[in-house]
Each structure stands twice: as structure tokens, then as C-alpha cells.
């Protein structure tokens, strides 16, 4: 529904101001409330209030969810978001004492659950600190790994298995702490993140897919939703197959973490990870497709559920190429 909007902050860059105005126009044109907007995109009303009032820059995932659920000028909104992100990066670079951007995506602040607040947030809600830039909602790994990266992974695995004080490697999994035993149960290089350190990162790039278990699946028509979990990384992510561009699968935890797998082209995709390390973590994946919306059942105690499932087979070694015979010179 249309509403009288609060003036946008004076310190917004021109692209960010224009983006907020366009987002407001989309909401008004479709006459939807913040609650309905949050329901359609699986994001909280509080988050949409901050984005629409210019308190924070909308995330790429949220914008992709909006574009997938309502009719709007996708090219214009995407272009404005890129310009607004570039303007914010320029401002941060000029700020005195600004720290350089980390190589990996920064840790995410948990989003408020969609049902956290009954009333619609008022436009005059107090300002909030700007959130760090979030990674894209999908990411495919590169087609090869360089020799240097392979060497680092091997070194990581050796140090991890030997422990901080070396040793002869004779300790059994039963004598190790539970977390370490789970991490060494699957062959392959050690993961590159754990728990909250995996939030917002690609499960394949972080080697969390090596021991992943599919805890639960669900369907929206022919579209299949997945709840993926890595015992070694203690992190989870959503997956979607047999879909079409615009279909999405969003994983949510009871602690407010949320990430979306959006199909841009093709028929499948997976999301970046959420932290699933707390012992009371619950997981659920909800899908939004043209055939309708649906959610999987809620997964409680993902670590215990994963331990009851068969371990995935170890990564197959690359076949050794047969030697090429040396041609015999003709006399």
C-alpha cells in the first residue's frame, strides 16, 4: 500500500538516493505492505524498512528476490545498486584510517527472522550502522586450481591432522574431541572455514562440500529444494534443482541467518553458507517458484542428523595418464 515516506538521509550518494526512491516506487506501485514484501522475499520487515528509508544499502540477494517476485525495471535497479556500491566504496577509501577490504567476504550480521516483529516497522525507526557489503547470492567455483593453491591446501591438511604439537598420527577418531573427530572422518583437504567464519562464503571454495550431507529435501511441483550441511565446517546452505530462471531457495536458521540460492540461468544453483554451529540450531529451506511457494520441514540438531547419514565417498583421484610410447625410428 502507498504511504507517506520519510525524507531520505542527506548524506546518501546520488545513486543510493535514486535506488531508494525507485524501491519505494515499486512498493507503492504494487500496493504491498512491508510484511507482504518480507513474506515474498523471505526477508524481515525490519530489513526492508531500513533499505526503503536509505538507512542501509539493499543487498544483492534482497534485490534479486524482489526482481524475482514483482514486476519492476530489473536493469535500472541493478545498475543503481552497482553505482551505489561503487560510491560507497569510494567514500570508504577516502575515509581517514579506513581499513583495507578483506580478501574474503566479511562476516555477516544475522538478519532478523521474518516473523520477529508483529507490527510493521515505522519509517521513523532509529538509524542503524551500515552493513558491510555482502557476497553475491550464488557463486560458481573456477574451473581449475593452480599449483600454489593445491600446495596450500595440502599443507593445511597436514597441519590439521598432525595437530598443534605434531605427533605420529596414531590417535584414533574416538580419542579426539567431537568436533575434530567429525572433521577427520572424511578424506580430503581440511576445510578453510568453520562455523560463523563460513557465513556468506561459497561451500565449494571453502571445501565444505567434501563431506556435505543432504539433510532434507522438499518439492514445489517438479522443483526440488535441498538442505545441505557440512559436519566439518558446521555450516549449511540451500540448493535448488529442476527449476528455471527466477526460482529461488532460501535457507534460514532460528538465529536469524539467511541466504538465498537464485537461479539466474539454467535449472539449478546453491546458496552461500549460514552458520550452523550453535547446538540449538534449526534449519529450513523455503522455495519461491512460479508454481507456488513451499518449505521443507524444520531440521533440528543438524549435526546429529548428519551423523546418522552415510558418509560421502572420498574424492576420486585423478587417473594417471598412460605413458605415450616412443616411436621407433625407421632405419
N, C-alpha and C positions, 0 to 999 in steps of 0.2 A: 504494500500500500504506500501511497505517496506521503511524504511528511515534510515538515519544515526543517531544513538542515541547519545545523550549527555552522558558523563560518569556519573555514579550514584554517589551520595554523599559518601564521605569517611566514614562518621560516621554511615552508615547503618549497622545494625546487619547482620550476615551472612544469616539467614532465610529471612529477609526483602529484602536483595540484590538478593537472589536467586528467590524470589517471583516476584520482579520487572522484572528480566530477563525472567522468564517464561511468564509473562503477555505480555512483548514485543514480545516474540517469537510467542505467539498466534495471536497477531495483525498482525505481518508480514506474518505468515502462511496463514491467511485468506485474506490478502491484502485489509484491510478495513481502512478507514480514521478515525480520531477521531470523525468527525461529524457523520459518519455512526455508529460507536461504541456507541456514545451517543444516537442516534436515536433508536437503537435496545434495549438498556437497560433503556431508559427514564432517563438518567443522562446527566449532562452537559459535553461538550468537555473540559472545564477547569478542571473539576474534574478528568477526565481520563488522562489529561496531567500531573497532579500532581502525580497520582498513578503510571503511567508508568515511570516517571522520579525520583521516590523514594522520592518525597517531602512530601508525606503523605502515610500512610499505607491504602491500599484499605479496604473499609468497607465490612462486611459480605453480606450486601444487594447487593452491586455492584458486588461482586464476584459471588453471586448466580445468578444475572441477566446475567452475562457473560456466566456462565456454561449453563444456560438455552437457550442461543441464538446461541452459536457457539460450534463446536466440540473441546474439549480440555480434558486434563487429570484432571478431577474434583478432584480425590482423592489427587493427588500431590499438586494442588493449595490450596485445603482446608487444607491439612496438613501443608504446608508452612505458610499459614496465621495464623494458631494456634500457630505455633512456633514463628512467628514474633511478635504476640501479647504477648506471654509469655516473649519474650526477652525484649520487650518494657516495660512490667510491672516490670520486674526485674530491668531495668535501672532506672525507675521512683522511685522504692522503695529505691534504693541506692543513689538517688539524695538528697543533703542536703536540709532540710526544705520541703521535699515533703509532700503534704497534703494527708491524707488517702482517699481512694476511697469512694465516697458517696454510701449510701445503694441503692438509686435508680439510674437509668441511668441518666447521666448528660444531661443538656440542649444541644440541637443540634444547630450548626450553620447552617443557611439556605443554601441549595445548590443553586448554580446559575441556573436559568432556562435554559432549553436545547437550546433555541434559543437566549440566551443573547448575544452571540458574533458571528458575521458572519465569520471572518477568523478563521482558525484553530490555537489554541494557539501554540506559538513557544516553542521549547524544552528548550530555554534559559530563559523562564519566571521567574521572581524573586521568590525566595523561599517563602513558606508560613508556618505559625506556625502549628505544628502538631495538628490534630483534636483529640478530646477526643474519646475514644472507643465508638462505637455505639452499641445499642442492636441488638439482632438477628431480622431478618425481620418478624418473626412470634413467637408467644408465646401463649401457652395454659394455662389457669389457673389451679391451683391444684384442686384435686377432693374434697377437703373439707376445711373448715375454722375453725381453732381452737377457743376455747372459749375465749382466750385472744384477738385474733383479732376481734372477734364479739363484745366483750365488748368495744374495742377501737372505732369501727365503730358506736356503739350506742351512746357513749359519744360524738363523733364527730357530730352526727346528732342533739343531744340535744343542744349542744353549738351553732351549726349553726342556728337552728330555734329560739333559745332564743335571739341571738344577743349578742354583747359585754357587754350590761348592763342588761342582764336578761330580765324580763318582764313577763307578764301573758299570752303571746301568743295570744292576741286578735287582733293584727294587721292583716289586710287583705292583700292579694297579691296586690291589687290595690294601697295601700298606701306605698308599698315598692319600692325601686329603681328597674329599669327594670331587671338588672342582678339578683338581689335577688329574684324577683318575679318569674323569669324563673326557678331559681334553686329550689324553693319550690313548683313548680307546680306539680311535680311528687313525689309520695310517695317513700320512701326508704331512706337508709342512704345517707348522704351528700357525694358528690364526693371527692376524695382525691387529686385532682389537678384541675387546671383551666388555660386556655389559653396556653401561652408558657410553663408553668410548666408541661403540659401534653405531650409536644412534645417528641416522642420517647418512650412513655410508653404504656402499654397494656390497652385498653379501659375497659376490664372486671376487671382487677386487680385494676383499679382506680375508679371503679363503674360508669364509664361514659356510659356504655351500658344500664343502668337502664332507661334512658329517650331518648335513641337514636332514631333518625328518619332516614329512608332511603329517602334521598332527590331525588335520581335519580338512574335509572338502565340502563344498556346497554347490548348488546349481541355481542359475537363473535361466530357465529354458535350457538351451544347449550350452550356455556359457558355464564354465567350471571355475569356482573360486577355491583358493588354497591358503591354508595357514601353515607357513614354513617356520621351522625353529632349528637353531644350531646349539647343541649342548655345550660345545667348546666355547662358542662366543657368547652364550647366554643372551641371545638376541633373536628376534623374529621378524618376518616380513610377509607380505601378501603376494599372491600370484594369481594370474588370470589366463585362461586359455580358451580357444574356440570362440573368441569374441570378435569384435570389429572396431574400427577406429571410433573413439569416443566412449567406449566401455571402460569401466574402472572398477578397481577392488581396493578398498581402504581397510588397513589393519589398525585396530585401536586397542589400547590397554586400559586397565582400570586406574592407571596412574596418569592418564592424560596424554600419553604418547600416541601419535597418529601419523601414518604415511600412506600415500596413495600410489597404486600402480595404474597408470592411464595408458591405454592403447592409442598411440599416435598413428601407427600404420601396422599392417599385418593383422595378426589374430591373437597375439599373446604378449605378456610383459610381466615384470615383477617390480616391487617397490624397493626403496632403500629400507634400512632396518630401524626397528624400535628397540628400546632397552627392555629386556625381559628378565633381568637378573634378580629383582626382589622376589622373595619366597612366596608372596601372596599374589603374584602377577596373574591376571587373566587376559586372554587374547580372543579377539573376534574379528572376522573379516566380513565386510558388507560390500555388496556389489551394486552398481548402478548401470543398467543396460536399457536398451530400447524396449525389451520385453518386460521390464519391470525391475523392482528393487528387491533384494533378498539378502539375508545374513546367514552365516554359519552359526552353529551353536557356540556358546561361550566355552573356551578351553580353560580349565582350571589346572593349576600346577603343571605347566608345560614341561618342566624338567622331568617329573615322574612319568608323564605320558610318553615323553620321548624315550626314556629308558626302557619302557615296555615294548617298544617297536624294534624291529630288526635293524641292525647297523647297516648302513650303506656299504657296498663293496668298495675296497680301496681303489684309488685312481689307477687306471690301467697304464702300464709303462708303454712308452712309445716303442714300436717294433724296431729291431735293429736291421738296418738295410743290408741286403745280401751284397757281398763284395762283387765288384764288377770284374769279370775275367779280363786278363791282359791279352790283347790279340797277339797271336804268334806271327812274327814277321815271315813273309814269304821269301824263300831263297831266291 
